[in-house]
Amino acid sequence: MRDEEYSLGARISLERDCRSAPFAITCGIYGWMMHTRFFSSKYEAEMQYEGMKSALAMLLEVAQKTAEIDGGRQVLMAGVSKFVEMFP
């Protein structure tokens, strides 16, 4: 249904008619994580997609700003953990 790629190295997709559920959101930061969530309603999936999309963009921007310190690794590790907690 929707598929967006970030120039900073990530992608988020909203799919319909998945094997496990009517809707799924899959997102990933290349080389760091892949995370999938499943939903029974289109409304809930679309609302969660927008929240995840914003949080993913913010995480990538903060990691890029701190990249000169350690390549952004610490920010990404902490951010990925927080992201998965926010969007289980």
C-alpha positions, 0 to 999 in steps of 0.5 A, spaced: 500 500 500 505 504 501 513 504 501 518 509 503 525 509 503 529 514 507 536 517 504 539 516 510 538 508 509 532 506 512 525 503 509 518 503 511 512 499 508 505 498 509 502 491 506 495 489 505 493 481 505 499 478 509 500 471 510 499 472 518 494 478 518 490 483 514 495 488 514 503 489 516 508 494 517 515 492 516 521 497 517 528 497 517 535 501 518 539 498 513 545 494 517 541 495 524 534 492 524 528 489 521 522 490 525 515 488 523 508 489 526 501 486 524 494 489 524 487 487 523 484 494 521 486 498 515 485 504 520 490 502 525 495 500 520 495 507 517 495 510 524 501 506 526 504 507 520 505 515 520 507 514 528 513 509 526 515 513 520 516 519 524 519 516 529 524 512 524 525 519 521 527 522 527 532 516 529 535 517 523 536 524 523 539 524 530 544 518 528 546 522 522 548 529 527 552 524 532 555 520 526 562 524 527 562 521 534 562 514 533 559 513 526 552 514 530 552 507 533 551 509 540 545 513 538 542 507 533 543 502 538 539 506 544 534 508 538 533 502 535 531 499 542 527 505 544 523 504 537 521 497 538 519 498 545 514 504 543 512 500 537 512 492 539 
